[in-house]
Amino acid sequence: MRIVLFCIFCILFFLPSRANAHGLYVSSEGGRLHANFSDHSPASGAVVTVVDEDGIVIVRDTMDEKGTWMLPESLEGVPEFVIVEAPGGHLTRVAWQGVLHGTSKGFFDYLSVRIAIGVTVLGGGGFIIRRLINKS
């Protein structure tokens, strides 16, 4: 029983060290690409790369200080993906069609949904641990 409790403690202790990282989020609307981190700070200076289906670079540019990049009027190829790379190893990829038609926030991009999931996981984990301890 002590081994099980020790393993659960280790998992819960080391789990937050993974959860503290912040992500890079990209959205588009009106011919503009917006990139920001999960703390809502703009990804200024992020490198934007447009590639075709073979991985050949069509356009490479940087975002402005507000984390915005204007889509080019004409391209010398058929773009497939837009790759945004920010300092610190942050990287995200968006399909070109998603950029053209605009993207919206997904279900898990809302803070309230993330909090609800976290509370549910912690509460469920506590309930399971309590049931394991009370069995003995």
N, C-alpha and C positions, 0 to 999 in steps of 0.2 A: 504494500500500500504506500509505503514511503517513497518507493521508486516512481510510482505513478504520480504522486503529488509533486515530487521533484521535477519530473518531466513537464508537467503542466505549468509549474512555476517558471521553468526555464523558457518555455514557449511564450508565456505571457510577458516575461521580462525582456526577452530579445525581440519580440514583435514590434514594439514601438520604434526601435532603431531603424527598421525598414520603412515605417509609415511616415517618418519625418521629411522625406524627400518631397520636393514639389515638382509638378509636371509642367509641360509646355503644351498649351492649348492653341489651336488655330481655328479661326472662323473666317468666313468671307461673306461679303454683301456689297452690292453696288459696284463691282469691279475692283474692290479692295480686299486685301488679305490682312487680317489682324492676328497678331500672335501675342499671347501673354502667359505669364506663369500662374500657378494656382493661387498665389497670393494677390492676384490681379495687377501685378506690376508689368509694364510693357516689356516685351522682349526686344528692346532697342539694340540695333547692331546685329541682329540675327541674320544669318546667311540664308537666302532663299534660292533654291535650285530647282529649275523646271527641267525634267528629263522625259525622254520618249520611252516607248515600250522596250527598247533595247538597252536602256540605261545611259544613252548618250545625252550629255548636257546641252540643253537648248539655250537657257538663260541662267545666269548666276548674278545675283544682286544682293544688296543688304537692305534691311528694314530701317525706317527712319527712327527718330527718338521716341515716337509714340507707338512703335511696334506695328507700323502700317506699311504695306507695300502695294503699289498700284499695278494691276495686271497690264501687261504690254498690249498694245493695239494689234500688232501682228507678230507672228512667230515663224521661224524658219523650220518648221517640222510639225508633227502631230504630237502634242504633249500628252503624257500619260499620268504623271505624278508631279506634285509639288512637295519638295522636301525642305523643311525649315530646321536649321541647326543653330542653337543658341549656345553661348559660352557655358562651360561647365558640363558638357557632354549631353545636353538636352537635344533630342531629335524627335521630330514627328513627320509623318508622311500623310498627304491627303491626295485623293484621286482628283484629276484635273476636272472631271465632270462635276464633282462636288464643289469645286472652287467656282466654276462658272455659274452653277445654279444656286449657289449660296448654301451655307451650312447653318445649322442651328444647334443649340445645346442638346445633348443627349440626356437621358433620364438620370444617369449617374453623375452628371456635371453639376447638379444642384447640391448645395451644401446641406440643405435640410434632409435630402435623401441619404447622403453619406452619414449624417449624424444618426438618423433613424436606423440604418443598417448597423452602425457601430454599437448603438445601445442594445439592439436585438442580439447581436453576437455576444456582447459582454454579459447580458442578462441570461441568455441561453447557456453560455459557458459556466456561469455561476450556478445555475440550476443543476446542470449535469454534475459539476464538482460536488455540490451539496448532496445530491442523490448517491454519488459514489462513496462519500464519507459516511453517510447515514446507514449504508448497507452493512458496515462492519459492526 
